[in-house]
């Protein structure tokens, strides 16, 4: 298959098994591992991404989807610039609005412009600029990273579900991260009729974990058909959201 097959690190992976999963991911030839920044995992995303980086040499590292509320852009920029250097240029970021109900429980107010503002700030900071910024979500007065800019730019994907977020991605992002369903194929075709960006779609997959995702794929044949459908529709990357090592080993059978 021409489409790249990546995975999202299982959000139920025990913290003591992270290095074991990292070894399996690289040895089986997956293109990238995306580390989800979520409070429902038994580990912290950036530390986990660092462990994977330390225990691999080739696999690309994705951090996200992360949001601009629980992690200030200045902090994200410093972490990303550091990891890009340590990993040898393997990092990609994915930024999104976050899960509204969880942010509300944490008392965090969402701003419609926060994601765009965050991406603009990140680009400047990671490029070595001194940033002053006045927006709806962020007010920054002459901040500059002490961390040196990485030799390789960090690509920034935008997590997109509806048409508006896809159109925003075309303006401000280097790629799109989305979730697989039948409608997303038509949406990508319509929004990207004249301009395209690399697009990656998450496909939840587990052979045995019934409560892993509400609409998971539960057979290897069905996963293969979904990947082929994405490839035919012009998607660049499929992100297999797997449950455990058995699921990971099964998905690896589709890597040619």
C-alpha positions in Angstrom: 0.0 0.0 0.0 1.2 3.5 -0.8 -0.6 5.0 2.2 1.5 5.2 5.3 0.3 3.0 8.2 0.8 4.6 11.6 -0.6 3.9 15.1 -1.9 5.9 18.0 -0.3 4.6 21.2 -3.0 2.7 23.0 -4.5 5.0 25.6 -4.9 2.0 27.9 -1.3 0.9 27.6 0.1 0.5 31.1 3.0 2.9 31.8 5.4 0.0 32.5 4.7 -1.4 29.0 5.5 1.8 27.0 9.0 0.7 26.1 7.7 -2.7 25.1 5.2 -1.1 22.8 7.9 1.3 21.4 10.1 -1.7 20.4 7.2 -3.5 18.7 6.1 -0.3 16.8 9.6 0.2 15.3 10.5 -3.4 14.7 7.2 -4.0 12.8 7.8 -1.1 10.5 5.0 1.3 11.4 5.6 4.8 9.9 4.7 6.9 13.0 3.4 6.6 16.5 1.0 9.3 17.6 1.0 9.8 21.4 -2.4 11.2 22.4 -2.4 14.0 24.9 -5.4 12.9 27.0 -6.2 12.9 30.7 -7.8 9.4 30.4 -4.4 7.7 29.9 -2.3 6.3 32.8 0.7 8.4 31.7 1.6 11.9 30.6 2.0 12.5 26.9 5.2 14.4 26.6 7.1 12.1 29.0 5.7 9.1 27.1 6.8 10.6 23.8 10.3 11.1 25.2 10.4 7.4 26.4 9.5 6.3 22.9 12.0 8.6 21.3 14.7 7.3 23.6 13.9 3.7 22.8 13.6 4.0 19.0 15.7 5.2 16.1 13.6 5.4 13.0 9.9 5.7 13.7 8.3 9.1 13.4 6.8 10.6 16.6 3.5 12.4 16.6 2.3 14.3 19.7 -1.4 15.0 19.7 -4.0 15.8 19.6 -3.0 18.4 22.2 -4.8 21.6 22.9 -3.8 25.2 23.7 -5.6 25.5 27.0 -4.0 22.8 29.3 -0.6 23.5 27.7 0.4 27.1 27.0 2.0 27.6 23.6 5.2 28.8 25.1 5.5 25.5 27.1 4.6 23.4 24.0 7.1 25.3 21.9 9.9 24.7 24.4 9.0 21.0 24.7 8.6 20.5 20.9 11.9 22.3 20.1 13.7 20.2 22.6 12.2 16.9 21.4 12.8 17.8 17.7 16.5 18.1 18.5 16.7 15.0 20.7 14.8 12.8 18.2 16.8 13.9 15.2 13.9 15.7 13.5 11.2 13.0 13.9 8.5 15.1 15.7 5.1 16.3 14.4 2.5 18.2 16.4 -1.2 17.9 16.2 -3.2 20.8 17.7 -7.0 20.8 18.3 -9.8 22.4 20.3 -9.8 19.6 22.8 -12.8 17.7 24.3 -15.2 20.3 25.4 -16.9 18.4 28.2 -13.5 17.6 29.8 -12.3 21.1 29.5 -15.5 22.4 31.0 -15.0 20.1 34.0 -11.6 21.5 34.4 -12.9 25.1 34.4 -11.2 26.0 31.2 -12.9 28.5 28.9 -12.6 27.7 25.2 -12.0 30.4 22.6 -12.8 29.9 18.9 -9.5 31.5 17.9 -7.3 29.7 20.3 -6.1 27.0 18.0 -5.1 29.5 15.2 -3.5 31.8 17.7 -1.6 28.9 19.2 -0.2 27.7 15.8 0.9 31.2 15.0 2.7 31.6 18.3 4.3 28.1 18.0 5.8 28.9 14.6 7.4 32.1 15.8 8.8 30.7 19.0 10.2 27.6 17.4 11.7 29.7 14.7 13.7 31.6 17.3 11.6 34.8 17.2 10.8 37.1 20.2 7.0 37.1 20.3 4.6 39.8 21.3 1.0 38.8 20.7 -2.5 40.1 21.6 -5.3 37.8 20.8 -8.6 36.6 22.3 -7.0 33.6 24.0 -3.4 34.7 24.5 -1.6 37.8 25.5 2.2 37.5 25.2 4.7 40.3 25.8 8.2 39.8 24.2 8.8 36.1 25.0 11.6 34.2 23.4 12.7 30.6 23.9 16.0 30.0 25.5 15.9 26.7 23.7 17.7 27.0 20.3 15.5 26.5 17.2 15.6 23.0 15.9 17.5 22.3 12.7 14.3 20.8 11.2 10.9 22.6 11.4 8.2 20.8 13.4 5.2 20.1 11.1 1.9 21.2 12.7 -1.3 19.3 11.9 -4.7 20.6 12.8 -7.3 18.2 14.2 -10.3 18.7 12.0 -13.8 17.3 12.1 -16.3 19.7 10.5 -15.8 21.8 7.3 -14.8 25.0 9.2 -11.8 23.3 10.9 -10.7 21.7 7.6 -10.8 25.2 6.0 -8.8 26.6 8.9 -6.2 23.9 8.4 -5.7 25.0 4.8 -4.9 28.5 6.1 -2.6 27.8 9.0 -1.5 24.1 9.2 0.9 21.7 7.5 -1.5 18.8 7.6 -4.9 17.5 8.8 -5.6 14.9 11.4 -9.1 13.5 11.5 -11.3 10.5 12.4 -12.3 7.9 9.8 -16.0 7.7 8.7 -17.7 7.6 5.4 -18.5 11.3 5.4 -14.8 12.3 5.9 -13.9 11.1 2.4 -16.5 13.4 0.8 -15.5 16.2 3.1 -11.8 16.0 2.2 -12.6 15.9 -1.5 -14.8 19.0 -1.3 -12.6 21.1 0.9 -9.4 20.2 -0.8 -10.6 20.5 -4.3 -8.1 23.2 -5.2 -5.5 22.9 -2.4 -4.4 19.8 -0.6 -2.5 19.1 2.6 -1.2 15.8 4.0 -4.1 14.1 5.7 -4.2 11.4 8.4 -7.3 9.5 9.6 -7.6 7.6 12.9 -9.2 4.2 12.6 -10.0 2.6 16.0 -9.2 -1.1 15.9 -9.4 -3.9 18.5 -10.1 -7.6 18.1 -11.3 -8.2 21.6 -11.7 -5.0 23.7 -15.4 -4.3 23.3 -15.3 -1.0 25.2 -12.1 0.3 23.5 -13.9 2.8 21.2 -17.7 3.1 20.6 -17.3 2.5 16.8 -14.2 0.3 16.7 -13.3 -2.0 13.8 -13.1 -5.5 15.2 -11.7 -7.6 12.3 -8.5 -7.4 10.3 -10.4 -7.7 7.0 -12.5 -4.7 7.9 -9.4 -2.7 8.9 -7.8 -3.6 5.6 -10.8 -2.4 3.6 -11.0 0.8 5.5 -7.3 1.5 4.8 -7.8 0.8 1.1 -10.8 3.1 1.0 -8.7 5.9 2.6 -5.8 5.2 0.1 -8.2 5.4 -2.8 -9.6 8.7 -1.5 -6.1 10.3 -1.4 -5.3 10.1 2.3 -1.6 10.1 3.1 -1.7 8.3 6.4 -3.9 6.0 8.4 -3.6 6.0 12.2 -4.6 2.7 13.7 -5.9 3.2 17.2 -5.1 -0.2 18.7 -6.1 -1.6 22.0 -3.3 -4.0 23.0 -0.2 -5.8 21.6 -2.4 -8.5 20.0 -4.2 -5.7 18.0 -0.8 -4.1 17.2 0.6 -7.4 15.9 -2.5 -8.0 13.8 -2.4 -4.5 12.2 1.3 -5.1 11.4 0.3 -7.8 9.0 -1.0 -5.1 6.6 2.4 -3.4 6.3 4.1 -4.4 3.1 
